[in-house]
Amino acid sequence: MFGINGPEFILLLIIGVLVIGPSRLPEYTQKLANLVKEVRRMASGAREQIKEEVGIDIDEVDWKKYDPRQYDPRRIIKDALLDDDTKPVSAGAPAAVATAAAAESAETKPKAPVRVIERLAEGEAAPFDSEAT
C-alpha cells in the first residue's frame, strides 16, 4: 500500500497520534473513514457512468489485448511488407485478357490535374499583404 511496509505504517500511526492528540483522534478517524467512503462512491459512480456511455462492463474488457508492450514494430512492418495485396489472375484466363484489363484500368484512371504556375513579369514587384505576419 503506497510502498509503506508494516513498521513504517506503525511509526506513521504513532506520529499521527502524537501530533493530532488523543482528544481529536476519533474526530480525524471519522473524517478519514468518510473520505474513503466518498472516494469509493465516486469510483463506483465513474464505473457506472462508463458502463452506461460505452455499453460494456470494464471487468469484461480484455486489457491485455490493448497492452502496447505486446506489439513488435518489426513484426508489424514485416507482415505489412510481405502481405500480398495484389489480386491473382485466374489460371484459366489468357495473358492477353489480363493485359487488356490492365490497359482498360489505366485508361479509366483519373488524370492528375495540370498545375499552372503564374510568373511575374520582368521587373514586376511581388504582391504585398500588409495584414500578413
Backbone as a chain_set.jsonl record, in Angstrom:
{"seq": "MFGINGPEFILLLIIGVLVIGPSRLPEYTQKLANLVKEVRRMASGAREQIKEEVGIDIDEVDWKKYDPRQYDPRRIIKDALLDDDTKPVSAGAPAAVATAAAAESAETKPKAPVRVIERLAEGEAAPFDSEAT", "coords": {"N": [[0.846, -1.183, 0.0], [0.966, 1.94, -1.086], [3.713, 1.759, -1.012], [4.517, 1.503, 1.575], [5.725, -0.242, 4.306], [4.994, -2.568, 7.039], [6.299, -1.785, 9.646], [6.891, 0.948, 9.062], [4.327, 1.981, 8.675], [3.208, 1.674, 11.238], [4.895, 3.412, 12.645], [4.192, 5.856, 11.42], [1.552, 5.966, 12.258], [1.871, 6.235, 15.051], [3.196, 8.721, 15.143], [1.159, 10.272, 14.058], [-0.785, 10.042, 16.098], [0.528, 11.358, 18.158], [0.874, 13.957, 17.093], [-1.746, 14.8, 16.384], [-3.133, 14.266, 18.695], [-4.722, 12.645, 21.494], [-7.295, 13.506, 22.103], [-8.505, 14.604, 19.818], [-8.294, 12.573, 18.007], [-10.409, 10.577, 17.489], [-12.213, 12.16, 16.003], [-10.743, 12.87, 13.684], [-10.274, 10.328, 12.709], [-12.856, 9.554, 12.004], [-13.312, 11.433, 9.98], [-11.427, 10.561, 8.111], [-12.453, 8.027, 7.515], [-14.901, 8.767, 6.338], [-13.905, 10.088, 4.101], [-12.681, 7.99, 2.699], [-14.958, 6.447, 2.134], [-16.336, 8.223, 0.467], [-14.579, 8.454, -1.709], [-14.653, 5.817, -2.672], [-17.368, 5.723, -3.4], [-17.406, 7.625, -5.445], [-15.703, 6.376, -7.291], [-17.151, 4.068, -7.935], [-19.364, 5.284, -9.056], [-18.207, 6.5, -11.299], [-17.475, 4.223, -12.678], [-19.993, 3.122, -13.243], [-21.006, 5.15, -14.868], [-19.272, 5.048, -17.068], [-19.927, 2.507, -17.946], [-22.586, 2.918, -18.742], [-22.279, 4.838, -20.817], [-20.421, 3.729, -22.639], [-21.275, 1.156, -22.919], [-20.246, -1.274, -22.256], [-18.979, -3.597, -19.841], [-16.411, -2.826, -17.656], [-14.958, -4.795, -16.411], [-15.184, -6.908, -18.147], [-13.591, -6.355, -20.307], [-10.791, -7.22, -22.213], [-7.903, -6.33, -21.192], [-5.28, -6.971, -21.711], [-5.103, -7.269, -24.401], [-4.899, -4.706, -25.343], [-2.437, -3.85, -24.523], [0.413, -2.013, -25.035], [2.97, -3.055, -24.972], [2.989, -5.529, -26.096], [3.143, -5.31, -28.807], [5.241, -5.63, -31.56], [7.114, -3.623, -33.433], [8.798, -4.302, -35.575], [7.833, -6.776, -36.408], [5.251, -6.073, -37.214], [5.77, -4.34, -39.373], [7.161, -6.076, -41.05], [5.155, -7.988, -41.588], [3.368, -6.33, -42.954], [4.857, -5.624, -45.203], [5.281, -8.071, -46.419], [2.761, -8.889, -46.99], [0.588, -9.778, -49.521], [-1.126, -7.81, -51.556], [-2.062, -7.772, -54.103], [-4.372, -8.821, -56.583], [-4.719, -12.087, -57.645], [-4.344, -13.328, -60.967], [-6.69, -15.303, -62.618], [-6.098, -18.764, -63.277], [-7.13, -19.834, -65.635], [-7.492, -17.752, -67.441], [-6.353, -16.167, -70.388], [-3.181, -14.558, -71.103], [-3.429, -12.289, -72.68], [-5.958, -11.305, -72.117], [-5.637, -10.483, -69.484], [-3.741, -8.47, -69.882], [-5.218, -6.683, -71.452], [-7.183, -5.99, -69.616], [-5.642, -4.646, -67.739], [-4.765, -2.476, -69.276], [-7.195, -1.26, -69.784], [-7.971, -0.49, -67.206], [-6.002, 1.369, -66.739], [-6.707, 3.335, -68.543], [-9.107, 4.243, -67.527], [-8.362, 5.388, -65.206], [-8.296, 8.339, -63.289], [-6.923, 11.361, -64.528], [-4.163, 13.286, -63.374], [-4.52, 16.628, -62.233], [-3.44, 19.433, -64.162], [-0.875, 21.53, -63.203], [-0.827, 24.959, -62.987], [1.498, 27.443, -63.26], [1.906, 30.671, -62.331], [3.823, 33.325, -63.415], [5.651, 36.237, -62.511], [5.857, 39.305, -64.31], [8.763, 40.599, -65.954], [10.64, 42.559, -63.806], [8.433, 43.265, -62.318], [7.005, 43.9, -59.146], [6.625, 41.772, -56.3], [3.439, 40.816, -54.928], [2.19, 42.493, -52.005], [1.126, 41.979, -48.744], [-0.239, 43.761, -46.28], [-1.437, 42.939, -43.945], [-0.474, 40.508, -43.376], [1.62, 38.275, -41.491]], "CA": [[0.0, 0.0, 0.0], [1.732, 3.166, -1.257], [5.12, 1.498, -0.758], [4.768, 1.592, 3.019], [5.669, -1.558, 4.922], [4.363, -2.616, 8.36], [6.903, -0.909, 10.675], [6.734, 2.36, 8.69], [2.929, 2.347, 8.914], [3.037, 1.816, 12.692], [5.587, 4.647, 13.023], [3.342, 6.977, 10.986], [0.386, 5.974, 13.133], [2.296, 6.794, 16.341], [3.437, 10.155, 14.937], [-0.158, 10.888, 13.896], [-1.426, 10.128, 17.416], [1.221, 12.39, 18.935], [0.629, 15.283, 16.51], [-3.168, 15.131, 16.474], [-3.518, 14.215, 20.109], [-5.759, 11.644, 21.756], [-8.643, 14.085, 22.213], [-9.062, 14.841, 18.478], [-8.074, 11.396, 17.163], [-11.655, 9.991, 16.959], [-12.782, 13.065, 15.003], [-9.982, 12.727, 12.444], [-10.504, 8.973, 12.216], [-14.159, 9.587, 11.341], [-13.144, 12.173, 8.729], [-10.713, 9.688, 7.185], [-13.395, 6.989, 7.09], [-15.84, 9.408, 5.408], [-13.177, 10.369, 2.872], [-12.531, 6.719, 1.986], [-16.277, 6.08, 1.608], [-16.657, 9.135, -0.634], [-13.745, 8.076, -2.86], [-15.213, 4.572, -3.199], [-18.635, 6.047, -4.055], [-17.082, 8.299, -6.705], [-15.134, 5.388, -8.208], [-18.227, 3.21, -8.453], [-20.176, 6.136, -9.934], [-17.492, 6.635, -12.571], [-17.562, 2.92, -13.345], [-21.352, 3.003, -13.783], [-21.16, 6.113, -15.957], [-18.567, 4.492, -18.222], [-20.707, 1.366, -18.419], [-23.747, 3.45, -19.453], [-21.909, 5.547, -22.03], [-19.711, 2.869, -23.577], [-22.113, -0.005, -23.142], [-19.558, -2.507, -21.891], [-18.525, -3.654, -18.464], [-14.955, -2.699, -17.626], [-14.383, -6.07, -15.997], [-15.24, -7.842, -19.268], [-12.641, -5.95, -21.332], [-9.504, -7.896, -22.165], [-6.934, -5.238, -21.217], [-4.007, -7.46, -22.253], [-5.161, -7.078, -25.845], [-4.548, -3.313, -25.631], [-1.143, -3.559, -23.922], [1.334, -1.638, -26.116], [4.218, -3.804, -24.898], [2.89, -6.77, -26.86], [3.329, -5.031, -30.228], [6.613, -5.567, -32.029], [7.033, -2.857, -34.678], [9.481, -5.003, -36.658], [6.931, -7.81, -36.912], [4.143, -5.406, -37.906], [6.269, -3.855, -40.665], [7.466, -7.252, -41.865], [3.886, -8.535, -42.057], [2.783, -5.414, -43.931], [5.631, -5.678, -46.441], [5.146, -9.379, -47.043], [1.363, -9.125, -47.319], [0.376, -9.632, -50.96], [-2.423, -7.181, -51.77], [-2.475, -7.857, -55.5], [-5.336, -9.872, -56.881], [-4.112, -13.012, -58.608], [-5.055, -13.566, -62.221], [-7.131, -16.69, -62.604], [-5.242, -19.63, -64.087], [-7.763, -20.127, -66.923], [-7.551, -16.581, -68.31], [-5.132, -15.964, -71.173], [-2.389, -13.379, -70.747], [-3.921, -11.135, -73.431], [-7.113, -10.764, -71.396], [-5.1, -9.783, -68.323], [-3.097, -7.252, -70.368], [-6.287, -5.781, -71.871], [-7.828, -5.488, -68.399], [-4.726, -3.676, -67.148], [-4.793, -1.286, -70.127], [-8.502, -0.625, -69.576], [-7.974, 0.178, -65.902], [-5.119, 2.528, -66.848], [-7.43, 4.372, -69.262], [-10.178, 4.79, -66.694], [-7.774, 6.058, -64.052], [-8.388, 9.78, -63.484], [-5.658, 12.056, -64.79], [-3.791, 14.296, -62.389], [-4.74, 17.971, -62.783], [-2.241, 20.13, -64.604], [-0.604, 22.661, -62.318], [-0.495, 26.173, -63.728], [2.364, 28.311, -62.471], [1.861, 32.042, -62.837], [5.089, 34.01, -63.185], [5.582, 37.698, -62.569], [6.523, 39.905, -65.464], [10.114, 41.081, -65.674], [10.685, 43.829, -63.088], [7.21, 43.472, -61.542], [7.202, 43.622, -57.723], [5.751, 40.752, -55.757], [2.326, 41.418, -54.187], [2.494, 42.688, -50.58], [-0.061, 41.962, -47.887], [0.112, 44.474, -45.057], [-2.018, 42.266, -42.792], [0.201, 39.234, -43.155], [2.603, 38.344, -40.408]], "C": [[0.883, 1.234, 0.0], [3.214, 2.97, -0.956], [5.495, 1.602, 0.712], [4.666, 0.189, 3.592], [5.108, -1.451, 6.34], [4.978, -1.695, 9.398], [6.775, 0.575, 10.348], [5.311, 2.837, 8.948], [2.676, 2.561, 10.405], [3.71, 3.094, 13.171], [4.768, 5.866, 12.618], [2.102, 7.096, 11.857], [0.725, 6.592, 14.483], [2.549, 8.29, 16.223], [2.109, 10.884, 14.782], [-0.873, 11.046, 15.226], [-0.783, 11.228, 18.242], [0.919, 13.794, 18.407], [-0.824, 15.701, 16.692], [-3.609, 15.18, 17.93], [-4.664, 13.251, 20.319], [-7.165, 12.227, 21.819], [-9.292, 14.275, 20.836], [-8.928, 13.626, 17.564], [-9.367, 10.759, 16.661], [-12.306, 10.849, 15.87], [-12.069, 12.904, 13.657], [-10.117, 11.324, 11.859], [-11.829, 8.904, 11.472], [-14.072, 10.33, 10.005], [-12.433, 11.327, 7.679], [-11.633, 8.595, 6.652], [-14.401, 7.554, 6.084], [-15.174, 9.693, 4.061], [-13.02, 9.092, 2.04], [-13.865, 6.282, 1.382], [-16.641, 6.936, 0.397], [-15.845, 8.779, -1.889], [-14.266, 6.786, -3.483], [-16.52, 4.824, -3.95], [-18.381, 6.717, -5.412], [-16.528, 7.314, -7.727], [-16.225, 4.486, -8.774], [-19.159, 4.008, -9.365], [-19.522, 6.322, -11.295], [-17.572, 5.339, -13.361], [-18.949, 2.749, -13.979], [-21.569, 3.946, -14.961], [-20.458, 5.611, -17.219], [-19.361, 3.337, -18.811], [-21.925, 1.837, -19.208], [-23.358, 4.044, -20.8], [-21.267, 4.64, -23.07], [-20.528, 1.63, -23.894], [-21.428, -1.322, -22.84], [-19.155, -2.436, -20.433], [-17.002, -3.65, -18.474], [-14.305, -4.017, -17.254], [-14.335, -7.073, -17.14], [-14.23, -7.52, -20.36], [-11.332, -6.708, -21.129], [-8.414, -6.837, -22.325], [-5.58, -5.686, -21.764], [-3.954, -7.261, -23.764], [-4.711, -5.67, -26.236], [-3.202, -2.899, -25.044], [-0.138, -3.221, -25.02], [2.643, -2.417, -26.091], [4.176, -5.08, -25.722], [3.154, -6.556, -28.342], [4.813, -4.916, -30.552], [6.592, -4.842, -33.371], [7.716, -3.566, -35.851], [8.576, -6.065, -37.264], [5.789, -7.185, -37.706], [4.58, -4.938, -39.291], [6.565, -5.023, -41.595], [6.184, -7.856, -42.426], [3.259, -7.65, -43.126], [3.528, -5.472, -45.259], [5.451, -7.008, -47.172], [3.708, -9.696, -47.443], [1.152, -8.827, -48.796], [-1.025, -9.094, -51.187], [-2.911, -7.303, -53.212], [-3.438, -9.012, -55.682], [-4.717, -10.808, -57.908], [-4.999, -13.143, -59.839], [-5.442, -15.029, -62.227], [-6.313, -17.514, -63.595], [-5.826, -19.88, -65.469], [-7.759, -18.957, -67.881], [-6.252, -16.437, -69.09], [-4.455, -14.651, -70.789], [-2.893, -12.131, -71.455], [-5.105, -10.492, -72.736], [-6.642, -9.966, -70.194], [-4.456, -8.475, -68.741], [-4.148, -6.238, -70.787], [-6.991, -5.187, -70.659], [-6.951, -4.446, -67.732], [-4.731, -2.375, -67.941], [-6.092, -0.526, -69.921], [-8.528, 0.115, -68.242], [-7.068, 1.393, -65.926], [-5.832, 3.674, -67.553], [-8.501, 5.015, -68.392], [-9.651, 5.508, -65.461], [-7.84, 7.566, -64.278], [-6.996, 10.396, -63.647], [-5.409, 13.078, -63.691], [-4.009, 15.678, -62.991], [-3.407, 18.637, -63.124], [-2.07, 21.365, -63.721], [-0.129, 23.841, -63.15], [0.321, 27.069, -62.808], [2.351, 29.687, -63.113], [3.164, 32.738, -62.461], [4.866, 35.523, -63.288], [6.317, 38.185, -63.805], [7.88, 40.435, -65.02], [10.052, 42.451, -65.007], [9.447, 44.106, -62.258], [7.459, 43.069, -60.082], [6.203, 42.563, -57.263], [4.635, 41.416, -54.975], [2.681, 41.465, -52.693], [1.195, 42.737, -49.803], [0.324, 42.593, -46.565], [-0.429, 43.797, -43.795], [-1.348, 40.927, -42.488], [1.245, 39.389, -42.049], [3.989, 38.525, -40.933]], "O": [[1.497, 1.539, 1.022], [3.907, 3.946, -0.669], [6.667, 1.772, 1.047], [3.662, -0.497, 3.4], [4.78, -0.354, 6.791], [4.26, -0.888, 9.989], [6.571, 1.386, 11.251], [5.105, 3.968, 9.39], [2.006, 3.519, 10.791], [3.158, 3.796, 14.018], [4.658, 6.816, 13.393], [1.653, 8.202, 12.159], [-0.051, 7.39, 15.008], [2.16, 9.052, 17.108], [1.938, 11.984, 15.306], [-1.505, 12.074, 15.467], [-1.477, 11.956, 18.953], [0.73, 14.722, 19.194], [-1.102, 16.827, 17.105], [-4.38, 16.054, 18.325], [-5.489, 13.058, 19.426], [-8.136, 11.502, 21.605], [-10.507, 14.122, 20.704], [-9.417, 13.663, 16.435], [-9.43, 10.417, 15.48], [-12.885, 10.317, 14.922], [-12.717, 12.812, 12.615], [-10.078, 11.154, 10.641], [-11.919, 8.266, 10.423], [-14.679, 9.916, 9.017], [-12.786, 11.364, 6.501], [-11.592, 8.275, 5.464], [-14.721, 6.899, 5.092], [-15.8, 9.556, 3.01], [-13.206, 9.112, 0.824], [-13.905, 5.801, 0.249], [-17.191, 6.432, -0.583], [-16.374, 8.805, -3.0], [-14.314, 6.675, -4.708], [-16.765, 4.227, -4.999], [-19.052, 6.414, -6.398], [-16.852, 7.408, -8.911], [-16.22, 4.177, -9.966], [-19.685, 3.468, -10.339], [-20.199, 6.304, -12.323], [-17.72, 5.362, -14.583], [-19.064, 2.287, -15.114], [-22.235, 3.591, -15.934], [-20.996, 5.737, -18.319], [-19.459, 3.202, -20.031], [-22.272, 1.237, -20.226], [-24.017, 3.792, -21.808], [-21.545, 4.773, -24.261], [-20.478, 1.115, -25.011], [-21.974, -2.384, -23.138], [-19.007, -1.355, -19.864], [-16.382, -4.4, -19.228], [-13.214, -4.327, -17.732], [-13.526, -8.0, -17.107], [-14.027, -8.335, -21.26], [-10.833, -6.82, -20.009], [-8.041, -6.484, -23.444], [-4.807, -4.852, -22.236], [-2.875, -7.103, -24.335], [-4.2, -5.465, -27.337], [-2.86, -1.716, -25.066], [0.14, -4.071, -25.866], [3.36, -2.44, -27.091], [5.222, -5.656, -26.019], [3.369, -7.525, -29.069], [5.548, -4.184, -29.888], [6.099, -5.394, -34.355], [7.27, -3.447, -36.992], [8.546, -6.243, -38.481], [5.4, -7.705, -38.752], [3.853, -5.114, -40.268], [6.258, -4.969, -42.786], [6.126, -8.2, -43.607], [2.684, -8.151, -44.092], [2.913, -5.382, -46.321], [5.468, -7.055, -48.402], [3.465, -10.668, -48.158], [1.499, -7.745, -49.269], [-2.005, -9.823, -51.034], [-4.059, -6.968, -53.505], [-3.33, -10.045, -55.021], [-4.237, -10.35, -58.945], [-6.226, -13.078, -59.761], [-4.637, -15.896, -61.888], [-5.888, -17.005, -64.632], [-5.065, -20.119, -66.407], [-8.01, -19.163, -69.068], [-5.169, -16.569, -68.52], [-5.08, -13.754, -70.223], [-2.803, -11.031, -70.909], [-5.249, -9.269, -72.757], [-7.178, -8.895, -69.909], [-4.596, -7.47, -68.045], [-3.995, -5.048, -70.51], [-7.357, -4.012, -70.668], [-7.464, -3.456, -67.209], [-4.706, -1.292, -67.357], [-6.099, 0.704, -69.886], [-9.051, 1.226, -68.159], [-7.326, 2.361, -65.211], [-5.611, 4.841, -67.228], [-8.767, 6.211, -68.515], [-10.412, 6.163, -64.75], [-7.475, 8.034, -65.357], [-6.035, 9.998, -62.988], [-6.347, 13.661, -63.149], [-3.705, 15.88, -64.167], [-2.394, 18.425, -62.458], [-3.006, 22.14, -63.524], [0.833, 23.743, -63.912], [-0.117, 27.41, -61.709], [2.73, 29.857, -64.272], [3.555, 32.729, -61.294], [4.019, 36.005, -64.04], [7.267, 37.56, -64.277], [8.101, 40.686, -63.835], [9.487, 43.393, -65.562], [9.413, 45.11, -61.546], [8.053, 42.024, -59.815], [5.086, 42.476, -57.774], [4.849, 42.484, -54.403], [3.382, 40.589, -52.185], [0.27, 43.461, -50.171], [1.121, 42.033, -45.812], [0.064, 44.053, -42.697], [-1.626, 40.298, -41.467], [1.683, 40.494, -41.729], [4.939, 38.603, -40.154]]}, "num_chains": 1, "name": "protein.A"}
